[in-house]
């Protein structure tokens, strides 16, 4: 039987708080992105009635929020005012 000892990659960055889901630590910004995308999609579906528009807009908003959270500098410290 082989034993593998994972080495932490220095390129891996963990940003801010995490939430444990099914044994995995999810950064909060990812959950925010999913929730925001779903909210936008549902709202546009109710307003326009067009699923294509709602899904495309929801996916765009979710992707933008996800990217914004992922590219935040590693030395960023949240303001605790």
Backbone as CSV, one residue per row, in Angstrom:
resi,resn,N_x,N_y,N_z,CA_x,CA_y,CA_z,C_x,C_y,C_z
1,UNK,0.840,-1.167,0.000,0.000,0.000,0.000,0.893,1.241,0.000
2,UNK,0.588,2.177,-0.869,1.369,3.410,-0.958,0.796,4.467,-0.020
3,UNK,1.685,5.222,0.565,1.270,6.319,1.435,1.709,7.617,0.774
4,UNK,0.772,8.509,0.634,1.057,9.794,0.004,0.931,10.885,1.050
5,UNK,1.954,11.703,1.140,1.927,12.839,2.039,1.832,14.102,1.181
6,UNK,0.651,14.696,1.124,0.503,15.873,0.260,1.359,17.041,0.753
7,UNK,1.973,17.704,-0.186,2.785,18.879,0.108,1.955,20.094,-0.244
8,UNK,1.891,21.013,0.665,1.111,22.221,0.411,1.791,23.051,-0.669
9,UNK,1.055,23.319,-1.722,1.561,24.111,-2.839,1.584,25.577,-2.430
10,UNK,2.698,26.246,-2.640,2.798,27.647,-2.241,1.947,28.554,-3.113
11,UNK,1.530,28.053,-4.280,0.683,28.863,-5.145,-0.771,28.866,-4.694
12,UNK,-1.147,27.901,-3.848,-2.518,27.817,-3.374,-2.761,28.909,-2.348
13,UNK,-3.829,29.667,-2.581,-4.166,30.735,-1.648,-5.553,30.479,-1.089
14,UNK,-5.699,30.619,0.198,-7.007,30.525,0.828,-7.356,31.917,1.316
15,UNK,-8.504,32.405,0.882,-8.909,33.767,1.210,-9.986,33.762,2.276
16,UNK,-9.729,34.477,3.341,-10.762,34.745,4.321,-11.379,33.520,4.956
17,UNK,-12.607,33.709,5.387,-13.337,32.684,6.111,-13.782,31.558,5.186
18,UNK,-13.898,30.388,5.775,-14.387,29.240,5.029,-15.574,28.631,5.767
19,UNK,-16.360,27.866,5.028,-17.506,27.160,5.584,-17.339,25.690,5.235
20,UNK,-17.520,24.831,6.209,-17.387,23.393,5.969,-18.647,22.831,5.325
21,UNK,-18.510,22.267,4.134,-19.622,21.638,3.431,-19.174,20.254,3.009
22,UNK,-19.845,19.237,3.525,-19.558,17.844,3.192,-18.081,17.503,3.360
23,UNK,-17.474,18.014,4.417,-16.085,17.687,4.701,-15.057,18.513,3.953
24,UNK,-15.509,19.490,3.170,-14.592,20.358,2.427,-14.760,21.795,2.895
25,UNK,-13.668,22.524,2.935,-13.723,23.932,3.318,-13.966,24.783,2.076
26,UNK,-15.096,25.456,2.017,-15.442,26.332,0.904,-15.233,27.771,1.328
27,UNK,-14.493,28.560,0.554,-14.387,29.982,0.858,-15.757,30.648,0.745
28,UNK,-16.015,31.597,1.598,-17.319,32.269,1.630,-17.616,32.963,0.307
29,UNK,-16.598,33.498,-0.371,-16.871,34.211,-1.618,-17.470,33.294,-2.675
30,UNK,-17.140,32.006,-2.640,-17.723,31.073,-3.603,-19.206,30.852,-3.311
31,UNK,-19.552,30.740,-2.046,-20.955,30.585,-1.681,-21.747,31.846,-1.995
32,UNK,-21.134,33.008,-1.768,-21.785,34.264,-2.129,-22.040,34.330,-3.633
33,UNK,-21.071,33.895,-4.425,-21.219,33.915,-5.882,-22.369,33.017,-6.322
34,UNK,-22.457,31.820,-5.758,-23.536,30.908,-6.117,-24.897,31.466,-5.726
35,UNK,-24.994,32.016,-4.521,-26.256,32.593,-4.060,-26.677,33.799,-4.873
36,UNK,-25.730,34.662,-5.184,-26.026,35.862,-5.968,-26.452,35.498,-7.381
37,UNK,-25.771,34.553,-7.990,-26.138,34.111,-9.329,-27.529,33.506,-9.365
38,UNK,-27.857,32.695,-8.365,-29.184,32.091,-8.292,-30.255,33.146,-8.087
39,UNK,-29.991,34.116,-7.219,-30.965,35.178,-6.972,-31.222,36.000,-8.234
40,UNK,-30.170,36.351,-8.947,-30.330,37.120,-10.178,-31.106,36.307,-11.217
41,UNK,-30.776,35.036,-11.350,-31.468,34.193,-12.330,-32.959,34.078,-12.007
42,UNK,-33.290,33.843,-10.751,-34.697,33.719,-10.378,-35.452,35.027,-10.553
43,UNK,-34.827,36.127,-10.189,-35.472,37.435,-10.340,-35.731,37.751,-11.804
44,UNK,-34.744,37.531,-12.650,-34.939,37.798,-14.077,-35.933,36.834,-14.712
45,UNK,-35.983,35.611,-14.233,-36.964,34.656,-14.744,-38.378,35.119,-14.423
46,UNK,-38.554,35.667,-13.228,-39.872,36.186,-12.856,-40.231,37.443,-13.644
47,UNK,-39.249,38.297,-13.878,-39.512,39.565,-14.571,-39.701,39.353,-16.065
48,UNK,-38.777,38.649,-16.695,-38.813,38.534,-18.154,-39.540,37.293,-18.658
49,UNK,-39.528,36.233,-17.882,-40.134,34.988,-18.328,-39.270,34.228,-19.326
50,UNK,-38.085,34.732,-19.612,-37.181,34.097,-20.574,-36.059,33.384,-19.814
51,UNK,-36.073,32.073,-19.868,-35.070,31.301,-19.131,-33.659,31.551,-19.652
52,UNK,-33.523,31.727,-20.969,-32.191,31.933,-21.543,-31.544,33.196,-20.980
53,UNK,-32.291,34.272,-20.929,-31.768,35.540,-20.404,-31.434,35.413,-18.925
54,UNK,-32.323,34.781,-18.179,-32.120,34.646,-16.740,-30.876,33.817,-16.420
55,UNK,-30.702,32.707,-17.114,-29.550,31.840,-16.855,-28.249,32.518,-17.260
56,UNK,-28.253,33.176,-18.401,-27.040,33.847,-18.862,-26.637,34.979,-17.911
57,UNK,-27.594,35.781,-17.498,-27.292,36.890,-16.585,-26.867,36.362,-15.220
58,UNK,-27.547,35.340,-14.714,-27.177,34.767,-13.420,-25.777,34.172,-13.441
59,UNK,-25.448,33.481,-14.506,-24.111,32.894,-14.629,-23.045,33.980,-14.739
60,UNK,-23.352,35.054,-15.440,-22.403,36.162,-15.566,-22.127,36.812,-14.218
61,UNK,-23.183,37.087,-13.467,-23.024,37.712,-12.145,-22.245,36.786,-11.208
62,UNK,-22.582,35.506,-11.222,-21.877,34.549,-10.360,-20.400,34.455,-10.734
63,UNK,-20.102,34.416,-12.021,-18.710,34.319,-12.459,-17.914,35.560,-12.076
64,UNK,-18.521,36.720,-12.220,-17.824,37.962,-11.856,-17.530,38.020,-10.361
65,UNK,-18.492,37.595,-9.541,-18.269,37.601,-8.090,-17.203,36.569,-7.707
66,UNK,-17.226,35.427,-8.353,-16.261,34.369,-8.077,-14.852,34.846,-8.417
67,UNK,-14.710,35.466,-9.588,-13.402,35.965,-10.020,-12.917,37.078,-9.103
68,UNK,-13.827,37.972,-8.714,-13.442,39.070,-7.822,-12.923,38.535,-6.493
69,UNK,-13.504,37.475,-5.993,-13.033,36.884,-4.742,-11.737,36.123,-4.918
70,UNK,-11.547,35.525,-6.077,-10.360,34.712,-6.312,-9.113,35.545,-6.575
71,UNK,-9.259,36.723,-7.141,-8.082,37.521,-7.476,-7.730,38.545,-6.406
72,UNK,-8.441,38.514,-5.308,-8.123,39.425,-4.213,-6.698,39.145,-3.747
73,UNK,-5.897,40.157,-3.488,-4.504,39.931,-3.084,-4.414,39.085,-1.822
74,UNK,-3.365,38.252,-1.760,-3.185,37.348,-0.619,-2.957,38.115,0.674
75,UNK,-2.386,39.310,0.608,-2.117,40.079,1.823,-3.273,41.007,2.184
76,UNK,-4.413,40.840,1.537,-5.575,41.676,1.832,-6.098,41.358,3.214
77,UNK,-6.299,42.389,3.992,-6.856,42.207,5.329,-8.176,42.956,5.382
78,UNK,-9.260,42.254,5.743,-10.559,42.921,5.771,-10.581,44.025,6.810
79,UNK,-11.329,45.067,6.512,-11.464,46.200,7.415,-12.370,45.815,8.567
80,UNK,-11.915,46.009,9.765,-12.721,45.677,10.946,-13.025,46.973,11.694
81,UNK,-13.931,47.745,11.124,-14.233,49.058,11.642,-15.230,49.046,12.680
